[in-house]
């Protein structure tokens, strides 16, 4: 059959008027075209099998591996590897030895490239399955950086195989040359090695996870970690900008991780109201009676007065001895009101400290500080609760006869100037001409 086909071709070449050399060249071109068409058909068939039939056949059963292989493009690259192997075995059908040698080298180089890329894509498949199946563990121990480090070596191995395929040399010879250049390679891949070591330490010590909220002013980073790679930690800041931090900087420089807030009992509120110290005084009886009308304070003021009267009676302190007897102050009652008000809101995290305290007075007044932990761990709700508390305290502080310290504003200075200028004018009526 083959001889009859060749005889028919020779007869066709003679009719066309081709010489022996020309006929040989045409034979090679026809052979290569046939091989190319066969490979193209095989590639199309393998693409249909790998990209359509396999996902439909196994994807319906919820196979996470088939889904991950399809999502990462592994099946598409695997479909290209099948015709490459077939081409390697049918290339010897070409008659020209030199042509077979060149084509064989090119096919082997292509197989090396595709195989190395398939190996790296398979790492993406494993990472995707790891993230989807482990959930919080994947955030706690991200493996993307490790896989990126492995990918570099896979690409290096693939490059070595391509060179050995094209040049027909032993891989050991190239590897021995690479060993001699190890110092240069260490310098070139210094950042990669530092990133790998830093990523290992960060993961082993659980210092940073995906979705952690970190703050690093040196790199203008203040937001949520969205990715951890071999060389960097990517942070989406609260203003929606993106900051990239070299991963080894998280070991050499300081940064703040807010994860402890989420893991702890709640968000801390630590803020002070600055009291004008000239507004602090002992409460007279009428003001005590007025404050006792506040539902939160009525019972507590009664108990406090009983305690004070018992103390003064025990010490035999006569009434009116202002320097000796204990008395209620407007600031003390206000502190008591704050404590009762906060407890009535049911926002305190359990088993956490809560105190309303004085800090050291300064030129800005007396700081009356609230120190507590809010049980609501949502940042937005925490800010809302904190604002509501201080809105209420600033509005009600006047009921206790207290003033919040505030530096004079421009309006205050202008008002003072108007009063001074008005006081300097004569109060006599204008003189009349004679």
C-alpha positions as CSV (number, residue, x, y, z in Angstrom):
1,X,0.0,0.0,0.0
2,X,2.8,2.4,1.0
3,X,4.8,1.5,-2.2
4,X,1.8,2.1,-4.4
5,X,1.3,5.5,-2.7
6,X,4.9,6.5,-3.2
7,X,4.8,5.3,-6.9
8,X,1.7,7.5,-7.4
9,X,3.5,10.5,-5.9
10,X,6.6,10.0,-8.1
11,X,4.4,9.7,-11.2
12,X,2.7,13.0,-10.1
13,X,6.1,14.7,-9.6
14,X,7.3,13.5,-13.1
15,X,4.2,15.0,-14.7
16,X,4.7,18.3,-12.9
17,X,8.4,18.2,-14.0
18,X,10.1,18.1,-10.6
19,X,13.6,16.8,-10.3
20,X,14.7,14.2,-7.8
21,X,16.0,16.8,-5.2
22,X,12.8,18.9,-5.6
23,X,10.7,15.7,-5.2
24,X,12.5,14.9,-2.0
25,X,11.8,18.4,-0.6
26,X,8.2,18.2,-1.5
27,X,8.0,14.8,0.2
28,X,9.4,16.3,3.4
29,X,7.0,19.2,3.3
30,X,4.0,16.9,2.8
31,X,5.2,14.7,5.6
32,X,5.5,17.6,8.0
33,X,2.1,18.9,7.0
34,X,0.5,15.5,7.7
35,X,2.2,15.3,11.0
36,X,1.1,18.9,11.9
37,X,-2.5,18.1,10.9
38,X,-2.5,14.9,13.0
39,X,-1.0,16.7,16.0
40,X,-3.6,19.5,15.6
41,X,-6.5,17.0,15.5
42,X,-5.1,15.2,18.6
43,X,-4.7,18.6,20.4
44,X,-8.3,19.5,19.6
45,X,-9.6,16.1,20.8
46,X,-7.5,16.2,24.0
47,X,-8.8,19.7,24.6
48,X,-12.4,18.6,24.4
49,X,-11.7,15.6,26.6
50,X,-9.7,17.5,29.3
51,X,-11.6,20.8,29.3
52,X,-15.2,19.7,28.7
53,X,-15.8,16.0,29.2
54,X,-13.8,15.5,32.4
55,X,-15.3,18.5,34.2
56,X,-18.8,17.5,33.2
57,X,-18.3,13.9,34.1
58,X,-16.7,14.3,37.5
59,X,-17.6,17.9,38.3
60,X,-21.3,16.9,38.8
61,X,-20.3,14.8,41.7
62,X,-18.8,17.8,43.5
63,X,-15.2,16.6,43.0
64,X,-13.1,19.4,44.4
65,X,-10.0,18.3,42.6
66,X,-11.6,18.5,39.2
67,X,-13.0,21.9,40.0
68,X,-9.6,23.2,41.2
69,X,-7.9,21.7,38.2
70,X,-10.3,23.4,35.9
71,X,-10.3,26.7,37.7
72,X,-6.5,27.0,37.7
73,X,-6.1,26.0,34.0
74,X,-4.3,22.8,34.7
75,X,-6.5,20.8,32.4
76,X,-5.9,23.2,29.6
77,X,-2.2,22.9,29.8
78,X,-2.4,19.1,30.3
79,X,-4.4,18.9,27.1
80,X,-1.4,20.5,25.3
81,X,1.0,18.0,26.7
82,X,-0.7,15.0,25.1
83,X,-0.1,16.0,21.4
84,X,3.5,17.0,22.4
85,X,4.3,13.5,23.5
86,X,2.6,12.0,20.4
87,X,4.6,14.4,18.2
88,X,7.8,13.2,19.8
89,X,7.0,9.6,18.8
90,X,5.8,10.3,15.2
91,X,8.5,12.8,14.2
92,X,10.8,9.8,13.3
93,X,8.4,9.3,10.3
94,X,10.1,12.3,8.7
95,X,12.7,11.2,6.2
96,X,15.4,13.8,6.7
97,X,17.6,13.0,9.7
98,X,18.7,16.6,10.3
99,X,15.1,17.7,10.3
100,X,14.1,14.9,12.7
101,X,16.9,16.0,15.0
102,X,15.9,19.6,15.1
103,X,12.2,18.8,15.5
104,X,12.9,16.3,18.2
105,X,14.9,18.9,20.2
106,X,12.2,21.5,19.8
107,X,9.5,19.1,21.0
108,X,11.5,18.0,24.0
109,X,12.1,21.7,24.9
110,X,8.4,22.3,24.6
111,X,7.6,19.2,26.8
112,X,10.1,20.5,29.4
113,X,8.5,24.0,29.4
114,X,4.9,22.6,29.6
115,X,5.9,20.1,32.3
116,X,7.5,22.7,34.5
117,X,4.5,25.0,34.1
118,X,2.1,22.1,34.9
119,X,4.0,21.4,38.1
120,X,3.7,25.1,39.1
121,X,0.0,25.1,38.3
122,X,-0.5,21.9,40.3
123,X,0.9,23.8,43.3
124,X,-1.8,26.4,42.7
125,X,-4.4,23.6,42.7
126,X,-3.1,22.3,46.0
127,X,-3.1,25.8,47.5
128,X,-6.7,26.4,46.2
129,X,-7.9,23.2,47.8
130,X,-6.1,24.0,51.0
131,X,-7.7,27.4,51.2
132,X,-11.2,26.2,50.4
133,X,-11.1,23.1,52.7
134,X,-9.3,24.4,55.8
135,X,-10.8,27.9,56.2
136,X,-9.3,29.6,59.2
137,X,-6.3,27.4,59.2
138,X,-5.4,28.7,55.7
139,X,-5.5,32.2,57.1
140,X,-3.4,31.3,60.0
141,X,-0.8,29.4,58.0
142,X,-0.7,30.7,54.4
143,X,1.3,28.5,52.0
144,X,1.5,30.9,49.0
145,X,5.0,32.1,49.9
146,X,6.4,28.6,50.2
147,X,4.8,27.5,46.9
148,X,6.3,30.6,45.2
149,X,9.7,29.6,46.4
150,X,9.2,26.1,45.0
151,X,7.9,27.5,41.7
152,X,11.2,29.3,41.2
153,X,13.2,26.1,41.5
154,X,10.7,24.3,39.2
155,X,11.2,27.0,36.5
156,X,15.0,26.8,37.0
157,X,14.8,23.0,36.5
158,X,12.6,23.5,33.4
159,X,15.1,26.0,32.0
160,X,18.0,23.6,32.5
161,X,16.0,20.8,30.8
162,X,15.3,23.1,27.8
163,X,18.9,24.0,27.5
164,X,20.0,20.4,27.7
165,X,17.4,19.4,25.1
166,X,18.4,22.0,22.6
167,X,22.1,21.6,23.1
168,X,22.2,17.9,23.7
169,X,24.3,18.2,26.9
170,X,24.1,16.4,30.2
171,X,22.1,18.2,32.9
172,X,24.9,17.3,35.4
173,X,27.3,19.5,33.4
174,X,25.0,22.5,33.7
175,X,24.3,21.8,37.4
176,X,28.0,21.7,38.1
177,X,28.4,25.1,36.4
178,X,25.5,26.4,38.5
179,X,27.3,25.2,41.6
180,X,30.3,27.2,40.7
181,X,28.1,30.3,40.5
182,X,26.4,29.7,43.8
183,X,27.8,32.9,45.3
184,X,26.4,34.9,42.4
185,X,23.1,33.2,42.6
186,X,22.9,33.9,46.4
187,X,23.4,37.6,45.6
188,X,20.8,37.5,42.8
189,X,18.2,35.6,44.9
190,X,19.0,37.4,48.2
191,X,15.5,39.0,48.5
192,X,13.8,35.7,47.7
193,X,15.8,33.8,50.3
194,X,15.2,36.5,52.9
195,X,11.5,36.4,52.0
196,X,11.4,32.7,52.4
197,X,13.1,32.7,55.8
198,X,10.9,35.6,57.0
199,X,7.7,34.0,55.7
200,X,8.7,30.8,57.6
201,X,9.3,32.6,60.8
202,X,6.1,34.7,60.5
203,X,4.0,31.5,59.9
204,X,5.7,29.4,62.6
205,X,5.2,32.2,65.2
206,X,1.7,33.1,63.9
207,X,2.6,36.8,63.6
208,X,0.5,37.7,60.6
209,X,-2.5,36.1,58.9
210,X,-4.7,36.9,56.0
211,X,-7.5,39.4,57.2
212,X,-5.4,40.6,60.1
213,X,-5.6,44.3,60.7
214,X,-2.0,45.7,61.0
215,X,-0.5,49.1,61.4
216,X,3.0,50.0,60.1
217,X,3.6,53.7,59.8
218,X,7.0,53.3,58.2
219,X,5.3,52.0,55.0
220,X,2.1,54.1,55.5
221,X,0.2,50.8,56.0
222,X,-2.8,50.8,58.2
223,X,-5.5,48.3,57.2
224,X,-6.3,44.6,56.5
225,X,-3.9,42.1,55.1
226,X,-5.2,40.7,51.8
227,X,-2.3,38.7,50.6
228,X,1.0,37.2,51.8
229,X,3.5,36.3,49.1
230,X,7.1,35.2,49.0
231,X,8.4,38.7,49.0
232,X,5.7,41.0,50.4
233,X,2.6,41.4,52.6
234,X,-0.2,43.3,50.8
235,X,-2.3,45.6,52.9
236,X,-5.6,47.3,51.9
237,X,-5.6,50.5,53.9
238,X,-8.7,52.0,55.4
239,X,-8.7,54.7,52.7
240,X,-8.8,51.8,50.1
241,X,-5.3,52.4,48.9
242,X,-2.9,49.4,48.7
243,X,0.4,49.2,50.6
244,X,3.1,46.6,49.9
245,X,5.4,45.8,52.8
246,X,8.6,43.7,52.2
247,X,7.9,40.6,54.2
248,X,11.3,40.6,56.0
249,X,10.6,44.1,57.3
250,X,7.9,42.6,59.6
251,X,10.8,40.9,61.4
252,X,13.3,43.7,61.4
253,X,10.9,46.6,62.1
254,X,8.0,46.9,64.6
255,X,4.4,46.8,63.6
256,X,1.0,46.6,65.4
257,X,-1.4,43.7,64.8
258,X,-5.0,44.4,65.9
259,X,-5.9,40.7,65.9
260,X,-5.7,40.6,69.7
261,X,-8.8,42.8,69.8
262,X,-10.8,40.2,67.9
263,X,-9.4,37.4,70.0
264,X,-9.9,39.3,73.2
265,X,-13.0,40.1,75.2
266,X,-13.7,43.4,73.3
267,X,-12.5,46.7,72.1
268,X,-11.1,49.1,74.7
269,X,-12.5,52.6,75.2
270,X,-9.9,54.9,76.8
271,X,-10.8,58.6,76.5
272,X,-10.9,61.6,78.8
273,X,-13.1,64.6,79.4
274,X,-11.0,67.6,80.4
275,X,-12.8,69.4,83.3
276,X,-12.3,73.0,84.1
277,X,-11.0,72.8,87.7
278,X,-12.6,76.2,88.6
279,X,-16.0,74.5,88.2
280,X,-15.4,71.9,90.9
281,X,-17.1,72.6,94.3
282,X,-18.9,71.1,97.3
283,X,-22.6,70.5,96.6
284,X,-25.1,72.5,98.6
285,X,-28.2,70.7,99.9
286,X,-30.5,72.1,97.2
287,X,-28.3,70.8,94.4
288,X,-28.0,67.5,96.1
289,X,-31.8,67.3,96.1
290,X,-32.0,68.2,92.5
291,X,-29.4,65.6,91.5
292,X,-31.3,63.0,93.6
293,X,-34.2,63.4,91.2
294,X,-32.1,61.6,88.5
295,X,-33.3,57.9,88.5
296,X,-29.8,56.5,88.2
297,X,-28.6,58.6,91.2
298,X,-31.4,58.7,93.7
299,X,-30.6,55.5,95.6
300,X,-26.8,55.9,95.3
301,X,-26.9,59.5,96.6
302,X,-29.0,58.3,99.6
303,X,-26.5,55.6,100.3
304,X,-23.6,58.0,99.9
305,X,-25.1,60.5,102.2
306,X,-25.7,57.8,104.8
307,X,-22.1,56.8,104.5
308,X,-20.8,60.4,104.8
309,X,-23.0,61.1,107.8
310,X,-21.9,57.9,109.6
311,X,-18.3,58.8,109.0
312,X,-18.7,62.4,110.3
313,X,-20.6,61.2,113.3
314,X,-18.0,58.5,114.0
315,X,-15.2,61.1,113.9
316,X,-17.3,63.6,115.9
317,X,-17.0,66.3,113.3
318,X,-19.5,69.1,113.9
319,X,-21.6,70.3,111.1
320,X,-20.1,73.3,109.2
321,X,-16.5,72.2,109.7
322,X,-15.8,72.4,106.0
323,X,-12.1,71.5,106.3
324,X,-12.8,68.3,108.3
325,X,-16.1,66.9,107.3
326,X,-16.7,64.7,104.3
327,X,-19.1,66.2,101.7
328,X,-20.3,65.5,98.3
329,X,-18.6,67.3,95.3
330,X,-20.2,67.8,92.0
331,X,-17.2,66.0,90.3
332,X,-17.6,63.0,92.6
333,X,-21.3,62.7,91.9
334,X,-20.6,63.1,88.2
335,X,-18.1,60.2,88.4
336,X,-20.7,58.1,90.2
337,X,-23.2,59.0,87.5
338,X,-20.8,57.9,84.7
339,X,-20.3,54.5,86.3
340,X,-24.0,53.9,86.7
341,X,-24.8,55.1,83.2
342,X,-22.1,52.9,81.6
343,X,-23.4,49.8,83.5
344,X,-27.0,50.6,82.4
345,X,-26.0,50.3,78.8
346,X,-25.0,46.6,79.1
347,X,-21.9,47.1,76.8
348,X,-19.2,46.0,79.3
349,X,-17.2,43.0,78.2
350,X,-17.3,40.3,81.0
351,X,-14.3,40.0,83.3
352,X,-12.7,43.2,82.1
353,X,-11.6,46.3,84.1
354,X,-13.9,49.3,84.2
355,X,-13.0,52.5,86.0
356,X,-13.7,56.2,85.8
357,X,-10.5,57.9,87.1
358,X,-8.6,61.2,87.4
359,X,-5.4,61.6,85.5
360,X,-2.8,64.2,86.5
361,X,-4.1,67.7,86.0
362,X,-2.4,69.9,83.4
363,X,-2.7,73.3,81.8
364,X,-5.7,71.8,79.9
365,X,-7.6,71.0,83.0
366,X,-8.4,67.8,85.0
367,X,-8.6,64.7,82.7
368,X,-11.6,62.6,83.8
369,X,-10.9,59.3,81.9
370,X,-13.1,56.4,81.1
371,X,-11.4,53.1,80.9
372,X,-13.5,50.1,79.8
373,X,-13.9,47.3,77.3
374,X,-16.9,47.3,74.9
375,X,-18.2,43.8,74.3
376,X,-19.1,44.7,70.6
377,X,-16.1,43.7,68.5
378,X,-17.3,45.4,65.4
379,X,-15.1,48.5,64.8
380,X,-18.0,50.5,63.4
381,X,-20.3,49.6,66.3
382,X,-17.5,50.3,68.8
383,X,-17.0,53.8,67.4
384,X,-20.8,54.4,67.4
385,X,-21.1,53.3,71.1
386,X,-18.1,55.4,72.1
387,X,-19.6,58.5,70.3
388,X,-23.0,57.9,71.9
389,X,-21.5,57.8,75.4
390,X,-19.5,61.0,75.1
391,X,-22.4,62.8,73.3
392,X,-24.5,62.1,76.4
393,X,-21.8,63.0,78.9
394,X,-20.9,66.3,77.2
395,X,-24.6,67.2,77.1
396,X,-25.4,66.4,80.8
397,X,-22.2,67.7,82.4
398,X,-23.8,71.1,82.9
399,X,-26.5,69.6,85.2
400,X,-23.6,68.9,87.7
401,X,-22.3,72.5,87.6
402,X,-19.2,71.4,85.7
403,X,-17.5,72.9,82.7
404,X,-15.5,71.3,80.0
405,X,-12.1,73.0,79.5
406,X,-11.7,74.5,76.1
407,X,-9.0,76.9,74.9
408,X,-10.2,80.4,73.9
409,X,-11.4,80.5,70.3
410,X,-11.3,83.5,68.0
411,X,-14.9,84.3,68.8
412,X,-14.0,84.5,72.5
413,X,-11.2,86.9,71.9
414,X,-13.4,89.1,69.7
415,X,-16.1,89.2,72.3
416,X,-13.5,90.2,75.0
417,X,-12.2,92.9,72.7
418,X,-15.8,94.2,72.1
419,X,-16.4,94.4,75.9
420,X,-13.1,96.2,76.5
421,X,-13.7,98.7,73.8
422,X,-17.3,99.3,75.0
423,X,-16.1,99.9,78.6
424,X,-13.6,102.5,77.4
425,X,-16.2,104.7,75.7
426,X,-17.7,107.7,77.6
427,X,-21.2,107.4,78.9
428,X,-21.9,111.2,78.8
429,X,-24.3,112.5,76.2
430,X,-22.7,114.2,73.2
431,X,-22.1,118.0,73.6
432,X,-24.3,120.5,71.8
433,X,-22.9,123.5,69.9
434,X,-23.2,126.8,71.6
